[in-house]
Structures are given as C-alpha cells and as structure tokens.
C-alpha cells in the first residue's frame, strides 16, 4: 500500500459516518468503470481464505 493510500485511509477514518458513506458510494461508482482482469482460481481461493 502506498503512502498516498495510507494517508487517504487515515483521513477517511477521521470523517463522520455520513461523510464516509458519501465517499464509499462515490468510490463504488467510479470503480464500476475500471477494467479489472478476471480473477484466477488461485486468486479466488486466496481471497476466500483471507475472508474465512
């Protein structure tokens, strides 16, 4: 994680809950337009292991 991302997350943590929700909605809107490569089976397993 880059320093810029860490700084943004730190600023996010200091926002009110309402502001955090506003930011999250906008990030999700923008992320819909990103071109993500398909996940491999290995990637899916690793992500599942992290969650569970």
C-alpha positions in Angstrom: 0.0 0.0 0.0 1.4 3.3 -1.0 1.9 6.3 1.4 -0.8 8.2 -0.5 -3.3 5.4 0.0 -2.4 5.2 3.7 -2.9 8.9 4.1 -6.3 8.8 2.3 -7.4 6.0 4.6 -6.3 7.9 7.6 -8.3 10.9 6.5 -11.3 8.7 5.8 -11.1 7.4 9.4 -11.5 10.9 10.7 -14.6 11.7 8.7 -18.1 11.5 10.1 -20.1 8.3 9.3 -22.2 10.3 6.9 -19.1 11.6 5.1 -17.6 8.1 5.0 -20.8 6.8 3.3 -20.7 9.6 0.8 -17.1 8.7 -0.1 -17.8 5.0 -0.3 -20.7 5.5 -2.7 -18.6 7.7 -4.9 -15.7 5.2 -4.9 -18.0 2.3 -5.8 -19.5 4.4 -8.7 -16.0 5.1 -10.0 -14.8 1.5 -9.5 -17.6 0.2 -11.8 -15.8 1.8 -14.7 -12.4 0.3 -14.1 -11.3 -2.6 -16.3 -10.4 -5.4 -13.8 -8.8 -8.5 -15.2 -10.6 -11.8 -14.5 -9.5 -13.5 -11.3 -7.8 -16.9 -11.5 -8.9 -19.8 -9.4 -5.8 -19.3 -7.2 -6.8 -15.6 -6.6 -10.3 -16.6 -5.7 -9.0 -19.3 -3.2 -6.5 -16.8 -1.6 -9.3 -14.2 -1.2 -11.7 -16.7 0.3 -9.0 -17.9 2.7 -8.5 -14.3 3.8 -12.2 -13.8 4.4 -12.8 -17.1 6.2 
